Amino acid sequence: MVLASLTLLTVMLAQFQEETSVEFASALSDRDALKAEYAARSAINLSRLLIAAEPTIRKKVSFIPNMPQIPVWAFASQVLGAFNDSEGAEAFQALASVDIAEGKNLGLPDASFHVQIVDEDSKINVNGPSRDDVASKILLAAELLGLISGPQYDEYFDGIDSDGQHTDRRDVCSAFVDWVDSDQDQFTCEPGTAQFSAAAAEDSHYQMLKDPYPRKNAAFDSIEELRMVRGVNDAFWSTFVEPDPDDLVSRTLTVWGSGKINVNTANAQTLLAVVCGGGTGPVCDGGEQTGLFMGALAMMKAVMPGIPVFASERAFVRTMEGKGTFAIIFEQLGVQPIKFNSKSQAEKAITVKSQVFSIVADGVVKSGGRETHTKIHAVVDFNGAPPLIQRPPPGPQSNAATAQLDAVIDLLQTKSILENPGGRIVYYRVN
């Protein structure tokens, strides 16, 4: 009886210990996941504050007249390091040359975050045709054809798709427009003459697939949804959509941009699509001139690191035409100028300021030998966002004027609940 009792108690104890260990590990995991999520949320909110403060920063440090915008978001990891762990604090001190040891409410003792901010206005917005105006459809068609029309990409469009169909450049271009617009008319993509085909209905490609699905006829909700469009296979994705999955800057397409492409922050591939979509020249032929063109753009950005190259839309168009301050770089490298179909239309399709940003924050908690991550991807639109309200420092004595000013500021802040200086969140995803 004693041996049987000891055996039974041993089994019960082992079972109880296992259940307790599992529950304890689960509790620790939930605790660390919650800490990591709030570290990521802190990074999101601090990033919104940093972007909202850009006009104030520009006024304080700008030494170039008519500077349109300083890309403060490109230095988010260093600037926000003061609110991060000890490693982030060291990065901030190296950047600002200040000692934050005496600072209050700084740092994260038990967590850290990694943050990357990418302006979505540096990419081609494929949601433009959702407004159902012809101009937006023609603009997207021109930019897409400018992106994919180089002869170096012939292999992607000459073969047979995995579904057994042939999809050329015009089919892919039309598929993007037809997926987003609300009508049932097929959009015909022709270089320089993109237009509606009055008699043809949208193709039935999606209904002939092994697992058919309907065309959306509405705006894309996420980047991943682009994979559902005809012709967007793995090769197309890795070449034109997301060349480097770990680097959001490398993307050329977006579903969140405001519509105009920021020529100061767009990568070389996107700028090539912009100029070739609205003009003609040897740089659009995919040969030596294309490489020289991209090299010239890289050199211009190297000459002015962290500073916008183009002060206005007109300055960009003039540079592409071989005129203006930076045209000498094109000339020295032997880059032939671009001949735009319409200068005014080219200027309307671009901008020198960004308003829509993707903020990707990864909250990290290290506990023992375990590391917990929670990643948040937020897209924030700053169009129409009011400026930051700066409360003056308190004086030695409070008076009626100060009290009245405080009341006005509080009222403005109350009215700005929907018009947040930190922008409007249009996409939010927690992984």
N, C-alpha and C positions, 0 to 999 in steps of 0.2 A: 504493500500500500504506500509506503514511503517512497519507493522508487517510482511508482506510478505517479504519485503526487508531484515529485520533483520533475519528472518528464513533462507532465502537463503544464506545470508552472514555467518551465524553460521555454516551451513552445509559445505559451501566452506572452511571456516577456519578450521573446524575439519578435513576435508579431506586433506587439505594442511598440517596441523600439523602432521597427521599420516604419510603422504608420506615423509615429511621432517625427521621425527623421524626414519623411516625405512631406508632411505638413509644415515642418519648420523650414525646409528648403523652399517650398512653395511660397511661404510667407516672406522669406527673404527675397525671392525672385520678384514677387509683387511689389515689395517695398522698393527695391532697386529700380524696377521698371517705372514706378511712379516718380521717383527722384529724377531718373533720366528724362522722363517726359517733361517735367517742370524745368529742368535745365535747358531742354530744347525750346520750350515755350519762352523762357527768358531770352534765349538767343534770338528768337523771332521778334519779340517786342523791342529788344535793343536795336536790332537791325532796322526796324521801322522808324525808330527814333533817329538813328543815324542818317537814313535817307531823308527824313523830314527836315533834318538840320542842315542839309546840303546848302541851301541858299545862304544861311547864316555863315557857314564855314567859308563859302565862296567870297562873301564880302570881306571877311577878315584876312584871307590869305591870297586873294587873287591879285596878281601883279601883271596880268595881261588884260587889256581893255576888251570889253564885249565877250568875255569868256562865257559860253552858254551854260556849261555845267561841269562840275568836277566829279569824276567817277569815284566818290568816296566809298561806294560799295565794294570796289575792288580791293580795298584795304580793311575790310570788315574784321577779319581774324585778328589783325594787329590792334586796330582801334578798340575793339571790344574786349581785348585781352585783360584789361583791368578788372572786368567783371567775371573773368574765367578762373581757372585754377592757377597754381603757381607758375606753370610753364607759360600760360597765356599772359600772366602779369609781367614775366620777363620780356616777352615779345613787345608788350606795350611800352615798357620802360626803355627798350632799345629804340623804339620808334619815336617816342616823345621826349626822351632824355629827361625824365622826371622820376622822382622816387615816390611810390605810392604806399610806402610802409605806414605812413601816418593817416592814410585815407580811411574813411568809415564806410561800412556796408559794402565793401568791395570783395570780390572773389567768391568762389564756391568751394567750401572746405571738403565736401564729400562727393563732389561731382564735377564734371567739365562738359564743354560742348565744342563742337566743330561746326563752323557756319560758312556757307558759300552763298553769295548773292549774285544773281545773273539777271541783267536787264533783258526782258523779253522783247523789247523794241529793237534789239539788235538782230532780230530774226524775221523771216518771212511769215506773216500771219495768214494761215490758211483758212481762217474763219471769216475773212472779209466778205465773201459772197453771201454770207448769211443775212446781210442787209438787203439782199435782193435788188441791188442797183447794178446796172450794166457796167458802170465805171469800175466798181470793186471787182467784178468778175474778170474784166479785161486786164486790170492791174495784176491780179493773182496769176492769170494765165501767162502774162508777159514775164513775171518774175520766175515762175516755175520753169518756163521754157528757157529762160536765161540760165537757170541753175543746171538743167539736165541736158542742154542741147550740144555740149562739147563733144567732138568726135571721140575723145578718150573714153566716153561712156557708151559707145555703140554696143559693146558686148552685153550690157544689161538689158537692152531693148531688142536685140536681134534674135534671141532664142525663144524657146517655148516655156511658159510659166509652169509651175507645179500642178496647176489645174488643167494643163493641156491646151492653153490658149496663148495666142501671140498678143502682146500688149506693147505697142510702140509709145514714143514720147507723147504724141497727141492724145492717145488713149488715157495715159496716166494723168495728163493735165486736165482733160475733160472729166475724168473720174473724180478728181479733187473738187472741182467746181460743182459738179452735179451732186456729190455727196452732201454738200453744205447748203446749196440753194433750195428753196421750198417748192419750185415748180417741177414739172415733169418733162420739160424740154431739154434736149441734149445741147450742151454747150460745145461749140466747135473751136478748138484751139488751133489757130494758125498764126505763125510768127508775124507780129505787126498788124494782124487783121482779125484778132479773136472776136467772135461774134456768135449770136444765136443761130442755130439751124432751125428755121421756122417749121419745117415739116417733120423732122425726126424726133422721136421720143427717146428718153434716156434708155441706154442699152440695158438688156436683161441679163448681164453677166452674172450678177449675184444670185439670180434664180436658177442658173444652170450649174451651180456648184454642187458638190456632193452633199454638203450641209448648207442648204440655201438660207439666206437671210435678206431682209429688205434693205434698200438704201435708206439712209437716215433722213435726208432732206431737212437737216437742221445742223446747228453749229456743233463742232467737236467739243466734247467735255474734257478730254485729256489727250496727252501726247500718244498714249498707248492705243487710242482708238484709231490712229492713222493706219495701223496694221490691217484694218478691215477694208481699206480702200483698194480698188483694183490696181494691180501692178506693184503694190508695196510689199515686196518679199524681203527676205533677210538681206540680200545683196543691196537692194534699194535703201533699206533702213540703215545699214552700216556705212553707206556712201553719202547719202543726202540728208538723212534725218538725224542720226546720232552716231557720228564716227567714233566717239570715245564715250562709252556709257558712264565712266567715272568723271567726266568733265562736261558739265552742262554748257560751258562756253562754246564747245565744239558744235553744238546743235545749230542747224540752219533753219529749221521750221519751228513754228510755235502755234499754239491755239489761244494764246492770251494777250498778245501784243495789241497796242492801240491802233495798228494799221500802217503807220509810217515807220520806216527803218532808220534807226540811228546810225548814220555813217561814221560817227566817231567811235562807236563800240562794236559794230558788226565785224565779223571775221572776214578774211579775204575772199573766201568762197561765196559768202552772201553778197559782198560788194560786187563781185564779178557778175552774179545773177542780176543785181540791180542795174548795172551799166549795160549789160548785154540784153536785158529785158526792155530797156528804154532807148537803146541806141545800137549802133553797129561799129565794127572796127576789127582789126586783126587780133586783138586780145580775146575775141569771142570765138576764135577758130580752134582753140585747144592746143595750139602749138607753142613755139618758143615765146611768142608775145604774151601768152597767158601766164607763163612762169615769170616773165619779167614784170608783168603787171602786179602779181602777188608780191614779188620781191620789193617793188617800189612802195607798196602799201606798208609792208613790214618795216621798211627803212624810215618812212615818215613817222610811224608810231614810235620807233626807236629814238628818233631825234627829239621827240617831245613825250617822254614817258609819263603817263598819268595825267597828261594835259590834252584836252580836245584838239585835234588837228584842224578841224574845220569850224570856223566861227559861225557859218551860216550855210543854208542849203545851196545858195548861189555859189559860195566859195567852192563847194564840192564839185558842182557841175563845171565850173570854170577850170578847176584842176584837171578833171577828166578830159576836158577839151584841149589841154596843153597850155592853159593860161593860169595866171595867178602866182602866188608865192612859191608853192611847192611843185609847180610844173617843172622846175629845173631838175628835180629828182627823176621825173619821168623822162625828161630829155636826155639826161646823162646816162640813164640805163637803156635808152633806145626804145622806150615804150611809145607806140603810136597812139595818137589821141583818139578819143571816142567821138563819134558824130551822133548826137542825140536826135531822135525823131521829133521831139518837142521839148524844148528846154523848160517851159512852164510846167508841163506834165511831169517831167523828171524831178523838178523841185517839189512838186506837190506830193510825190511818193516817198520823200525822205524827210528826215528831221535831224536835229543836232542835240536833242534832249530826250531823255528816256523817262517814261511815266509808269511803266508796268514792270514789276520785278518778281522773280522767283527767289524765295529764300528757303534754302535747305539747311536745316539745323539737325545735328546728330548729338543727342544727349548721351553722356557716358558716365556710368557709375562702376567703380572698381571695388570689389569686396572680396578679400581673401584671394583665391585664385580664379575668381569669377569676374567677368566683365559684361555688363548689361548695356545694351544700346536701345534707344528709342529715337527714330528719325521722323521729323515733321517737314513736310513740303508745303509751304504756303505761297500763294501768288497774291501780290498786293498791287492794287491799282491806285496811283496817286493823282489821276486826273480829277480836277475839281477839289482836291484836298486843301483846306485852309492852311495858312502858314502857322508855324508854332507861335504860341502866345508867350512872350517872355515877361515874367513878373519882375519889376524892378526890385533891387535889394532893399530891405527895410532900413529906414532912416532912424536917427536917434529918437525922434518923436513921431507919433502917429497923429495925423490931422484929418480933417474932413475930406480933403482932396484925395488922400491916399485911400481912405475908406471907400470913397466913391469909385476910384479906379479899381479897387479890389472887387467891388460889386459888379462893375462892367465886365471884368475878366471872368468872374464866375458865371455871369450870364452867357458870355460868348462860349465858354467851355461847355455849358449846359446845352446850348443850341448846336454845338459841334459834335454831339453824340453820333449823329448819322454822318456828319461831314468831319471825319476824324483826321487830324493833321498827319496821323500815321497811315493814311490811305484806307482803302476799302478792300477787305479780303474777298477774293473771287474764287479761290480754290484752297482747300485745306485737307491734308491727308496725313494720317499718323500711321507709321509702320513700327 
